[in-house]
Amino acid sequence: MIPSQIQCEALNVRTDTKICPGLAKTEQGESYLLSARTPGPNGICCQAMTAMNSLRMALSVIEQKDLGDSGYFDVVCPHGFVTFRLSRKT
């Protein structure tokens, strides 16, 4: 079965405070469940979501056997501060 929910974690924030200096103020360790709607009320940065959306879609439609050994994708936000890890919800 192909999952419809993708787990998204702010894996690393490359600042001294571990908080993104952008408008969304993403903190290291934040976690979101991405499905038919974006998370809220303290949702994900819209620019980061734009950067990761194609990989989120790939995780939703590709069979597990075709993902390789890791089963996840790491995505760096457009500003280069936050690395997000996308994985299937288990």
N, C-alpha and C positions, 0 to 999 in steps of 0.2 A: 504494500500500500504506500502511496506517495503522500507525505504529510502536507497539511494545509497550514501548519503553524511553524514559524521559524523563530528560534531563540536568538536574540541579539544582545551581546554584552559589550560594554565599553571596557575592553581588555586593558588598554594602556592610554593614559593621558600624559603627554610629554610636556608637563610644566612642573614647577616645584610644588605647587599646591595640589596637583592631580585633579584640577578643575580646568576645563577648557576656557580660554579667555573670550570666546565668542559669545553671541547673544544667548544661546541655549544653556550655557554654563554646565555642560555635560561633566559628570564626575566619574572618575575611574570606579568600576564595579557596578555602575548602573546596568540594569537588565530590562529588556523589553520582550514582549511576545508579539511578533508580527504575524498578522493573519489578514483578514479581509479589510481591516481598518488599521490606520496607524495608532500607536498607543497614546493614551492620555490619562489623566489630565496633565501630567508632567512628561509629555512625550519626547520623542527623539528629535534632534535637530533636523530641520527640513533639508538643509544642504547635505548633511550626512546621509539622510534617507535617499535623496536623489542619487548620490554616489553609489549606494549599495543596492538599489532596487533591482538591477539586472541580475545580480548574484542571488538575491533573495528569491527571485523568480526561478532561477536555475535550481536552487535547492528544493523548491516546491514541485518541480516537474521531472527532474532527473532521477532515475532509479539509483538506489544506494550502491549497487555494484558498479555503476559507472562514475561514482564520485572519487574513486581512489581510496587510499588508506586513511586519509585524515577525516573525511566526511564533513569538513567545515571550510569556510572561506574567511580570511582576514581582509578587512577593507580599511584603508586610511581615509579619513575625511578630507574634503577638498582643501582645507587649510593646513593639514598636516599635523594637527595636534592629537587627534584621537584615532586609535586603532580599534575597530569593532570586530568582533567574531560572530559570524553567522553560522548557526548549526540547526539541525533538525530538532524539534521538540520531541523528547522521549517520554 
